[in-house]
Amino acid sequence: MDAALVNPFVEGTLHILDTTAGVKVQPDSPFLKTDTSPLGDISGMLEITGDLAGSAAVSFTEYSILGIVSAMFGEEMTQIDEEIFDAVGEITNMVAGHVTTKLAEQGKKVKVKFVRVCTGPDQPIAHTESQSPVLAVPFKTTLGKVVIEVCYSG
């Protein structure tokens, strides 16, 4: 998978979490994901269309998303509820906007859009093309683990 097509997701996540919640993020070693099991407790799903087609997910552990949203809202969040769902959607949507802009700067006409939030261990993260490789990029943060998955068709 071309790093130039994955880096906007990494940069977007770093930027969004830093500016919205003051969370310092450091990428860890990427790996190829071989199944549809979620790599977090709650995930925002993205669809990629246009010159490139595919999907992506931004997944958070319960600990990390509660810490991130607490920092964003300035109040302690203690459980995954509707506010957390909305915040995951907003974070994922901001990452989508960043990725769309960065890929456009590379000359790619794409639309990256937020699709839905998935939560729980029984919610598979199914990408648009089951035969295409899924690159997972884990992040260590000051508030726990975040993982981005990117899958481009063909």
C-alpha positions, 0 to 999 in steps of 0.5 A: 500500500502506498504510504502517500495514501495512508499518511493523510490518515496518520497526519489527520489523526495526529492533528485532530487529537492534538488540536481538539483535545491536547492529546499527544499521539505517536504512531506505532508499528503498522501491520496488516490486519487479517480479520474483521475483529475490531481493534478498539471498543468504539470505531468511526467508519469512513468511505472513500470514493472517487479516484480512489475507492476504499474504506477506513476506520478510526478505533478507540479503546474505551479508556482512550475515548473517555479521556479524549472526550473528557479533554475536549469537553472539559468535564469527566466522561465515565461511560460510552453514551450518546455524547461519546458516539457523537464525539467519535462521529465528529472526530472521524468526520474531521479526520475525513476532511483532513484526508480529503484535503491532503489527497486533493493536494496529491491530485486525487479527486476523492470524497472521504465521508463519515458513515457510522459509529460501531461499538462493541466486540461483536461489531465487525469492522468490514471494509469495502473490499474483503480481498484487499489488504487492510493496513492498521496503524496503531497509535500510543497516546497520552490517554490510551490506544487509538488505531486507524485502519485503511483499505483501498480497493484494487 
